[in-house]
Amino acid sequence: MADLKNILTKVLKEKLDSHEDFLLVNVLSKESFEFMHIPGSLNADVHQDDFLEKMEELTGGDKGKEIVVYCSSATCQASPSAARKLAEAGYSNVAHFSEGLAGWKEAGYEFERAE
C-alpha cells in the first residue's frame, strides 16, 4: 500500500485558521477525546467495530472528502491504523497528523475539553 500522507503541525494550524473544508478526526477513545482534543476536531474511535460507519456518518458518505486523522503522538499507532482503514474502505483524500496531541501541545497551541 502507498505511504501514508502526513501533515505537519504548522500546516494543520493554517488549515484550521483559514477555515478550510476538511474533517479533523481524533481516533482515540471517547474518554480521551473528552479530556483533550484539538479545537474543531470530531471523534471516531478507531478501535471500535463501528469506526467505518461513524466515518461514513461524519463525511456524509463522501469518500473524496478531505480527512485528517490524529492520535496522541508520533509513536501512537491509532492514526496510521485509521488512515489505512479509511484508504482500504475507498476514502481517497486521507492524511494523518503524526505528531498528534503531543506535537500540538509542543507547538504551544490550545486544546478543547468536553464540557
N, C-alpha and C positions, 0 to 999 in steps of 0.2 A: 504494500500500500504506500501511497505517496507520503512524503514527510508532512507532519502537521504544520499548518500555518501558525506562526507565533506572532503575537502583538506585544509591543513594548509598553511600559507604564506611561511614558510621555505621550505616545500615540493614543492610548486608550483615554487618557485625561483630555486630550484635544478633541477626540470624537464626542465625549460626553459634554464638554464645554460648548461645542458647536451644535449640540442637539441633533447629531446625525441619527438617521433612522436605522437603528440596529437593536438587537436584543443582547443584553449583557446578563449572563446567567451564572449564578453561583450554583455549583453542582454538589455542594456539601449537604449535610443533613439540615432539616428544617430548624433544629435547635441551634446549630452553628450559625445558620443564616440569620436567625432572630437575634443572636448575640451580637453579630457584627457582619456587615456586608458593605460593599462599595455602593454609594448612592446611585439610585436608578436601576439597580440590578434586581432580577427576579430569581426565584429559586426552583430548581428541579433536581432532586437528589439522584445522582447517577447510580447509586446503589439500590434504588427501589425498582421493583419489577415494572412499574408504570412510567419509568423515565421517558421513553419514547412517546407514549400517549400524552404525557404532560408537555413535552416539547411541541407536539403537534398542536395542542391547545394554545400554547404561547405564541406559536408562529401563525396560527390560523390556517395551518396546513400548507403554508408557503415554504416549500423546500429550497427556494432560492433566496430567502430572507437572510440577511447578514446576522450571524450569531457569533458572539464571543463568550466562551466558557472560561470559568476560573475556579480555582480551589484555594488551598491555604498558602502554598509556597512552591518554589521550583522543584522541591523533592516530592511533593504530593502527586500521586498518580490519578487522582479523580478527574481532573480536567482533560488530560490526554485521553483517558478512557472514554470520557463523554464525547470528545471530538471524534474519536474513532467510531463510536456507536452511531453518532449522527451521520458521519460520512457513509458508513455502511448502510444506513437507512435511506440514503439518497439525498441528504442535505448537501448542497453544493457550495455554500459560502460560509464555512465554519473556520474560526480561528480560536486559538486558546491563548489566554493571558497567563503565561507560565509562571510569572513572578507572583501572581496571586495576591492574597491579603498581605503577605509579608512584604512584597515589593511595593504595594500601595502605601503601607504604613511607613516603610523606609523612605519613600519619596515625600513623606510629610502630609499626605492627603487625608481628608476626613473620612470617617465611616458613618454609617447609619446603624441604628439598632431598632428592632421592632418595639413598638410601644406596648 
